[in-house]
Amino acid sequence: MRRLLAVTAVAAAAWTARRALNRRIGGSPLWPLPALEEPVSGHSPRRTLRALIVSRTEPAEGVLRLVLEAPDLPAWTPGAHVDLTLPSGLVRQYSLCGDPAEHGRYTVAIRRVEDGRGGSREAHLQLVEGAELELRPPRNRFELVPAPRYLFVAGGIGITPVLPMLRAASAAGADWTLLYGGRSRATMPFLDELARYGDRVRLFPEEETGLPDLAAVASAAPGTAVYCCGPEALMRAVTAATPDPDAVHLERFAPAAGPAPARPFTVELRRSERVVEVAAGESALAAVRRELPDTPYSCEQGFCGTCQHRVLAGEVDHRDTLLTDQEREDSMLLCVSRAEGDRLVLDL
Ligand code: FES
């Protein structure tokens, strides 16, 4: 009986809190209230891992290769990337470019970008052998789908997610070709490793050959899966050249387009029972972080997926190039996407 009374008291308190919340957002419930007792976050918090840097090498000019080890590193598949937390707290995404069969070991390669946002410069300066790094388990938005033939196109450091794909495609007995471009041979990492694949690999060091010849993309046989990672211009050119846009898989580490005009809207944080106003000139992420400073984020440009959260109500103006149509049905990236109308309700 005492237990029943306690449960009833908790339910009554929850109901009172919900009514109070609804009063705050404008009278009677505007939105159907979900059962908050259920964990409903669409982007489940990922556990944090720690790994030791056991090797630091420079496989090309301006490129740093790190090997990380820890016994509990989760398994991964070709195309996956990890979020590394740099010593300053910046979080950056890097594709795993080692061998998925090596348990407890991740390899990443980082191109130093002098005029970037600082993450790669910090990595080059501060990530040394023997240091411990925090990271999150791998995610894969660039999965290698089964296909009889593959055409891989990589530009510069975009070779990193492609490397394990080449191994997997070879092991599966698939027919494949790689077009790999870069400024010069000296700046193109992993040429040694690629040499063993012979004429399946076509190199385009720009100072010798000019930009990659995409004729192979235009003439790809039906059923060929096309994978491209590199500068935005290269990905656009590959998408334009292919006769079958559905066969193209892209991995972005930069935004696809500039910002679109924006207007203010309201965000209700259902779990936290708060309401925030998003001004025309700020992102939903910035507004949410005023109330919930621990809300995770990284790129702030809509391509890493760190700020993905479930939407409980309201229409979203999706401005990213990352989420699938299915993901867009009930989630959004807070850093770039906005409300289509005046209000969104988030599971936060
Ligand atoms: Fe990277 Fe939003 S912070 S997608």
Residues whose N, C-alpha, C, O or C-beta is under 5 A from the ligand:
A	BS01	FES	Y297 S298 C299 E300 Q301 G302 F303 C304 G305 T306 C307 L333 C335
